């Protein structure tokens, strides 16, 4: 009997340990599953898509992963006085139709307002324990279980998530904790999405102002350029020199506007590289300068680039003309060196001081010389050459 009692006790202990092991394994399985769900939600929230795309995807993923039937995300208006549905999702058209019943009037319900005020989530099923204010949810026979989660940004409720089930399945405490974590991650994604949207609006406004400024300044420069060219041709002596200096200043203003526009295009460009004729690009720049002597024999070589390649030679040739001797002579050669095309722009000027030679001269806002304080030209050259997978040096 003692042996039997010992074996029975050992068996009971083994049963208890096995049950404990199963519980631990189930807990680990749920934790891993929750972690997987949370990672999927976080990955959606970290995308850089449009806010509408991100939040719609978050809602769909949350409903499907957490076992709900339908759901919606609503946000407060800017004055925080009313709510509006922004995103709806149901697993079938009937579910979506049910969600559409909940209009802003319903969302101004005392129950929802209390969720915003307290910042606490609400988990409900039909029954006497629910407040009267919950009747607006359970008046729909398709809904047997409801969860309302507040979306909080900067410690202020900015919206909420409504999740509904078509079966009576109360949410246990351990699932509630996970839902709170999910809600926190979605709140972060909502805040990030709205910040990106505001940034996009601000960026569009800035670009609009820049476009207006560039357009109006260029119009003014064009008029001044025409008058100064006429004036320069009719004057002599110091008066002619003053007119030519003014003409150079207007041309500098035009170059600055062009450089700023190039930098904007460089940051926003999405076009693919294509084969571009080096000869056409170089001859276009040479044609801009009537008072300089160019030594260039032409080329039939092509490079992979886009329309911005002209800005490289606009700045290189422009610098050579600007900083050369009174009678500038510029030599341009183009040669094939294995898979590379080597272009050299040389002039009869004093050259570049050692302390300004590459890579320093291509730094942003680095002064190009005593007569220029803008420093954008060669920065653009270095940036574009790098974009074309090339290199520039002296």
C-alpha positions as CSV (number, residue, x, y, z in Angstrom):
1,X,0.0,0.0,0.0
2,X,2.9,2.4,0.8
3,X,4.3,1.7,-2.7
4,X,0.9,2.2,-4.2
5,X,0.4,5.5,-2.4
6,X,3.8,6.6,-3.4
7,X,3.2,5.8,-7.1
8,X,-0.3,7.5,-6.9
9,X,1.3,10.6,-5.4
10,X,4.0,10.6,-8.0
11,X,1.3,10.3,-10.7
12,X,-0.7,13.2,-9.3
13,X,2.4,15.3,-9.2
14,X,3.2,14.4,-12.8
15,X,-0.3,15.3,-13.9
16,X,-0.1,18.6,-12.1
17,X,3.3,19.4,-13.7
18,X,2.0,18.4,-17.1
19,X,-1.0,20.7,-16.7
20,X,1.3,23.5,-15.5
21,X,3.5,22.9,-18.5
22,X,0.5,23.0,-20.9
23,X,-0.6,26.3,-19.3
24,X,2.9,27.7,-19.7
25,X,3.0,26.5,-23.3
26,X,-0.4,28.0,-24.0
27,X,0.6,31.3,-22.4
28,X,3.8,31.3,-24.5
29,X,1.8,30.6,-27.6
30,X,-0.6,33.5,-26.9
31,X,2.3,35.8,-26.1
32,X,4.1,34.9,-29.4
33,X,0.8,35.3,-31.3
34,X,0.2,38.7,-29.7
35,X,3.8,39.7,-30.4
36,X,3.3,38.7,-34.1
37,X,0.1,40.6,-34.3
38,X,1.6,43.7,-32.7
39,X,4.6,43.6,-35.0
40,X,2.3,43.4,-38.0
41,X,0.4,46.5,-36.8
42,X,3.6,48.4,-36.0
43,X,5.0,47.6,-39.5
44,X,1.9,49.1,-41.1
45,X,2.1,52.2,-38.9
46,X,5.8,52.8,-39.8
47,X,5.1,53.0,-43.5
48,X,5.4,56.3,-45.3
49,X,2.2,56.0,-47.3
50,X,-0.6,58.5,-47.3
51,X,-2.4,58.7,-43.9
52,X,-5.6,57.5,-45.4
53,X,-3.9,54.4,-46.7
54,X,-2.1,53.7,-43.4
55,X,-5.1,54.1,-41.1
56,X,-7.4,52.1,-43.4
57,X,-4.8,49.3,-43.4
58,X,-4.4,49.5,-39.6
59,X,-8.2,49.2,-39.1
60,X,-8.5,46.2,-41.4
61,X,-5.5,44.5,-39.8
62,X,-6.8,45.1,-36.3
63,X,-10.2,43.8,-37.0
64,X,-8.9,40.6,-38.7
65,X,-6.1,39.9,-36.3
66,X,-8.0,40.4,-33.1
67,X,-11.0,38.3,-34.2
68,X,-13.6,41.1,-34.6
69,X,-16.3,41.3,-37.2
70,X,-16.3,45.0,-38.1
71,X,-14.8,48.3,-36.9
72,X,-14.2,52.0,-37.5
73,X,-11.8,54.7,-36.7
74,X,-13.2,58.2,-36.0
75,X,-11.4,61.4,-35.2
76,X,-12.4,64.6,-33.5
77,X,-12.8,67.7,-35.5
78,X,-10.2,70.5,-35.1
79,X,-12.3,72.3,-32.5
80,X,-12.8,69.0,-30.6
81,X,-16.6,69.6,-30.5
82,X,-17.8,66.7,-32.7
83,X,-16.6,63.5,-34.2
84,X,-16.6,62.1,-37.7
85,X,-16.0,58.6,-39.1
86,X,-12.9,58.5,-41.2
87,X,-12.4,54.8,-41.9
88,X,-14.9,51.9,-41.9
89,X,-14.2,48.2,-42.3
90,X,-16.4,45.1,-42.3
91,X,-15.6,41.5,-43.2
92,X,-18.6,41.6,-45.6
93,X,-20.8,44.3,-47.1
94,X,-23.5,43.8,-44.4
95,X,-20.9,44.6,-41.7
96,X,-19.8,47.8,-43.4
97,X,-23.5,48.8,-43.7
98,X,-23.9,48.3,-40.0
99,X,-20.9,50.6,-39.3
100,X,-22.3,53.3,-41.5
101,X,-25.3,53.6,-39.1
102,X,-23.0,55.1,-36.5
103,X,-23.1,58.8,-37.5
104,X,-21.5,61.7,-35.7
105,X,-24.6,62.2,-33.6
106,X,-24.1,58.7,-32.2
107,X,-20.5,59.4,-31.5
108,X,-21.3,62.4,-29.4
109,X,-23.0,60.0,-27.1
110,X,-22.2,60.4,-23.4
111,X,-20.5,57.0,-23.3
112,X,-18.1,58.0,-26.1
113,X,-17.5,61.4,-24.5
114,X,-16.7,59.7,-21.2
115,X,-14.1,57.5,-23.0
116,X,-12.5,60.7,-24.3
117,X,-12.6,62.4,-20.9
118,X,-11.3,59.5,-18.9
119,X,-8.9,58.1,-21.5
120,X,-10.0,54.6,-20.5
121,X,-11.2,51.9,-22.9
122,X,-14.7,50.4,-22.6
123,X,-15.6,46.7,-23.2
124,X,-19.3,45.9,-23.3
125,X,-21.8,43.1,-24.0
126,X,-25.6,43.4,-23.9
127,X,-27.0,43.3,-20.4
128,X,-28.3,45.2,-17.4
129,X,-24.7,46.1,-16.3
130,X,-24.3,48.4,-19.3
131,X,-25.3,52.1,-19.0
132,X,-28.3,53.4,-20.9
133,X,-25.9,55.3,-23.1
134,X,-24.8,52.0,-24.6
135,X,-28.2,51.3,-26.1
136,X,-27.2,53.2,-29.3
137,X,-24.7,50.3,-30.0
138,X,-26.8,47.3,-29.1
139,X,-30.0,48.5,-30.9
140,X,-28.4,46.7,-33.8
141,X,-29.1,43.0,-33.4
142,X,-25.9,42.2,-35.4
143,X,-23.7,43.5,-32.6
144,X,-23.3,41.3,-29.5
145,X,-19.9,42.6,-28.3
146,X,-18.4,46.1,-28.4
147,X,-15.0,47.7,-27.6
148,X,-14.3,51.4,-27.6
149,X,-10.6,52.4,-27.5
150,X,-9.5,56.1,-27.3
151,X,-6.7,57.3,-29.6
152,X,-4.5,59.6,-27.5
153,X,-1.8,61.9,-28.9
154,X,0.1,64.3,-26.7
155,X,-2.0,63.2,-23.7
156,X,-5.1,64.4,-25.5
157,X,-7.8,62.1,-27.1
158,X,-8.0,62.8,-30.8
159,X,-10.2,60.0,-31.9
160,X,-11.2,56.4,-31.2
161,X,-11.6,52.9,-32.5
162,X,-14.9,51.1,-32.4
163,X,-14.6,47.3,-32.7
164,X,-17.8,45.1,-32.9
165,X,-18.4,41.4,-32.8
166,X,-21.5,39.5,-34.1
167,X,-21.2,36.9,-31.3
168,X,-21.4,37.2,-27.6
169,X,-17.8,36.8,-26.7
170,X,-16.8,39.0,-23.7
171,X,-13.2,40.1,-23.8
172,X,-11.1,38.6,-20.9
173,X,-8.7,40.7,-18.9
174,X,-5.6,39.3,-20.6
175,X,-7.0,40.3,-24.0
176,X,-7.9,43.7,-22.7
177,X,-4.3,44.4,-21.8
178,X,-3.2,43.4,-25.2
179,X,-5.9,45.6,-26.8
180,X,-4.7,48.6,-24.8
181,X,-1.2,47.9,-26.2
182,X,-2.5,47.7,-29.7
183,X,-4.4,51.0,-29.2
184,X,-1.3,52.7,-28.0
185,X,0.6,51.6,-31.1
186,X,-2.2,52.7,-33.4
187,X,-2.3,56.1,-31.5
188,X,1.4,56.5,-32.3
189,X,0.7,55.6,-36.0
190,X,-2.2,58.1,-36.1
191,X,-0.1,60.9,-34.7
192,X,2.7,60.1,-37.1
193,X,0.3,60.0,-40.1
194,X,-1.3,63.3,-39.2
195,X,2.1,64.9,-38.7
196,X,3.2,63.6,-42.1
197,X,-0.1,65.0,-43.6
198,X,0.5,68.4,-42.0
199,X,4.1,68.3,-43.2
200,X,2.9,67.5,-46.7
201,X,0.5,70.5,-46.6
202,X,3.3,72.8,-45.3
203,X,5.7,71.5,-47.9
204,X,3.1,72.2,-50.7
205,X,2.5,75.7,-49.4
206,X,6.3,76.3,-49.2
207,X,6.7,75.1,-52.8
208,X,3.8,77.3,-53.9
209,X,5.5,80.4,-52.4
210,X,8.8,79.4,-53.9
211,X,7.2,79.0,-57.3
212,X,5.5,82.4,-57.1
213,X,8.7,84.1,-56.0
214,X,10.8,82.4,-58.7
215,X,8.2,83.3,-61.4
216,X,7.9,86.9,-60.3
217,X,11.6,87.5,-59.8
218,X,12.4,85.9,-63.1
219,X,9.9,88.2,-64.8
220,X,11.5,91.2,-63.1
221,X,15.0,90.0,-64.1
222,X,14.0,89.5,-67.7
223,X,12.7,93.0,-68.0
224,X,15.8,94.5,-66.3
225,X,18.1,92.3,-68.5
226,X,16.5,93.6,-71.6
227,X,16.8,97.3,-70.6
228,X,20.4,96.9,-69.3
229,X,21.5,95.2,-72.6
230,X,20.1,98.1,-74.6
231,X,21.6,100.6,-72.2
232,X,25.0,98.9,-72.3
233,X,25.1,99.1,-76.0
234,X,24.5,102.9,-76.0
235,X,27.0,104.0,-73.3
236,X,30.7,104.4,-73.1
237,X,33.4,104.7,-70.5
238,X,32.4,104.3,-66.8
239,X,28.7,104.5,-67.6
240,X,29.1,101.4,-69.8
241,X,31.1,99.6,-67.1
242,X,28.4,100.4,-64.5
243,X,25.7,99.1,-66.9
244,X,27.7,95.9,-67.6
245,X,28.2,95.3,-63.8
246,X,24.5,95.7,-63.3
247,X,23.9,93.3,-66.1
248,X,26.2,90.8,-64.4
249,X,24.3,91.2,-61.2
250,X,21.0,90.4,-62.9
251,X,22.5,87.4,-64.5
252,X,23.8,86.3,-61.1
253,X,20.3,86.6,-59.7
254,X,18.9,84.5,-62.6
255,X,21.6,81.8,-61.9
256,X,20.7,81.8,-58.2
257,X,17.0,81.2,-59.0
258,X,18.0,78.5,-61.4
259,X,20.2,76.8,-58.8
260,X,17.5,76.9,-56.1
261,X,15.0,75.4,-58.6
262,X,17.6,72.7,-59.5
263,X,18.1,71.7,-55.8
264,X,14.3,71.4,-55.4
265,X,14.1,69.2,-58.5
266,X,17.1,67.2,-57.4
267,X,15.4,66.4,-54.1
268,X,12.0,65.5,-55.6
269,X,13.0,63.9,-58.9
270,X,11.7,60.5,-59.8
271,X,12.7,60.2,-63.4
272,X,14.9,57.3,-64.6
273,X,18.3,57.9,-66.1
274,X,18.6,57.7,-69.9
275,X,21.3,58.1,-72.6
276,X,22.1,61.8,-73.1
277,X,24.3,63.3,-75.8
278,X,27.3,65.1,-74.2
279,X,27.8,67.1,-77.4
280,X,24.3,68.7,-77.3
281,X,24.6,69.6,-73.6
282,X,28.1,71.2,-73.9
283,X,27.2,73.1,-77.1
284,X,24.1,74.5,-75.4
285,X,26.2,76.0,-72.6
286,X,28.9,77.3,-75.0
287,X,26.2,79.2,-76.9
288,X,25.4,81.3,-73.8
289,X,28.7,83.1,-73.8
290,X,29.6,85.4,-76.7
291,X,32.7,87.0,-75.1
292,X,34.6,83.8,-74.3
293,X,36.8,81.7,-76.5
294,X,36.0,78.0,-76.4
295,X,38.3,75.2,-77.6
296,X,36.0,72.2,-78.1
297,X,36.1,69.7,-80.9
298,X,32.9,67.9,-80.3
299,X,32.1,64.3,-79.2
300,X,29.6,61.5,-80.0
301,X,29.8,59.9,-76.6
302,X,26.6,59.4,-74.5
303,X,26.1,59.2,-70.7
304,X,23.4,58.0,-68.4
305,X,21.7,61.1,-67.0
306,X,18.6,63.2,-67.2
307,X,17.6,66.8,-68.0
308,X,19.4,68.2,-65.0
309,X,22.8,67.3,-66.5
310,X,22.8,70.8,-68.2
311,X,23.1,72.3,-64.7
312,X,26.5,70.7,-64.3
313,X,28.0,72.5,-67.3
314,X,26.0,75.7,-66.6
315,X,27.9,76.0,-63.3
316,X,31.3,74.7,-64.5
317,X,31.4,76.8,-67.6
318,X,29.9,79.8,-65.8
319,X,32.6,79.6,-63.1
320,X,35.3,79.4,-65.7
321,X,34.0,82.5,-67.5
322,X,33.5,84.3,-64.2
323,X,36.9,83.6,-62.7
324,X,39.1,83.6,-65.8
325,X,41.3,86.4,-67.2
326,X,39.7,89.4,-68.8
327,X,39.7,87.4,-72.1
328,X,38.6,84.0,-70.9
329,X,39.6,80.9,-72.9
330,X,38.0,77.6,-72.0
331,X,39.0,74.2,-73.2
332,X,36.6,71.3,-72.9
333,X,37.6,67.7,-73.7
334,X,35.5,64.5,-73.6
335,X,37.2,61.1,-73.7
336,X,36.3,57.5,-73.2
337,X,38.1,55.7,-70.4
338,X,36.9,52.2,-70.2
339,X,33.3,52.2,-69.1
340,X,33.6,55.9,-68.0
341,X,33.3,59.2,-69.9
342,X,35.9,61.7,-68.7
343,X,35.1,65.4,-69.2
344,X,37.6,68.1,-68.5
345,X,36.7,71.9,-68.2
346,X,39.9,74.0,-68.1
347,X,40.4,77.8,-68.3
348,X,43.1,80.4,-68.3
349,X,42.2,81.8,-64.9
350,X,44.3,81.7,-61.7
351,X,43.0,78.3,-60.6
352,X,41.6,77.1,-57.3
353,X,43.5,77.7,-54.0
354,X,44.7,74.5,-52.4
355,X,42.6,75.0,-49.3
356,X,39.4,75.0,-51.5
357,X,40.2,72.1,-53.7
358,X,37.9,69.0,-53.7
359,X,36.1,67.9,-51.7
360,X,35.8,71.2,-49.8
361,X,34.8,73.2,-52.9
362,X,31.7,71.1,-53.3
363,X,30.4,71.7,-49.8
364,X,27.1,73.4,-49.5
365,X,27.4,77.3,-49.2
366,X,31.2,77.1,-49.6
367,X,32.3,80.4,-51.2
368,X,33.5,79.9,-54.7
369,X,35.6,83.0,-54.7
370,X,35.8,86.6,-53.6
371,X,33.2,87.6,-56.1
372,X,30.6,85.1,-55.0
373,X,29.1,84.3,-51.7
374,X,26.3,81.9,-52.7
375,X,28.2,78.6,-52.9
376,X,25.3,76.6,-54.4
377,X,26.7,76.1,-57.9
378,X,29.5,73.6,-57.2
379,X,27.4,72.0,-54.5
380,X,24.8,71.2,-57.3
381,X,27.6,70.0,-59.5
382,X,28.9,67.5,-56.9
383,X,25.3,66.4,-56.0
384,X,24.3,65.7,-59.6
385,X,27.5,63.9,-60.5
386,X,27.0,61.7,-57.5
387,X,23.4,61.0,-58.6
388,X,24.7,59.9,-61.9
389,X,27.1,57.5,-60.1
390,X,30.2,59.5,-61.2
391,X,32.9,61.4,-59.4
392,X,34.4,64.9,-59.8
393,X,37.9,66.1,-58.9
394,X,40.6,68.5,-59.9
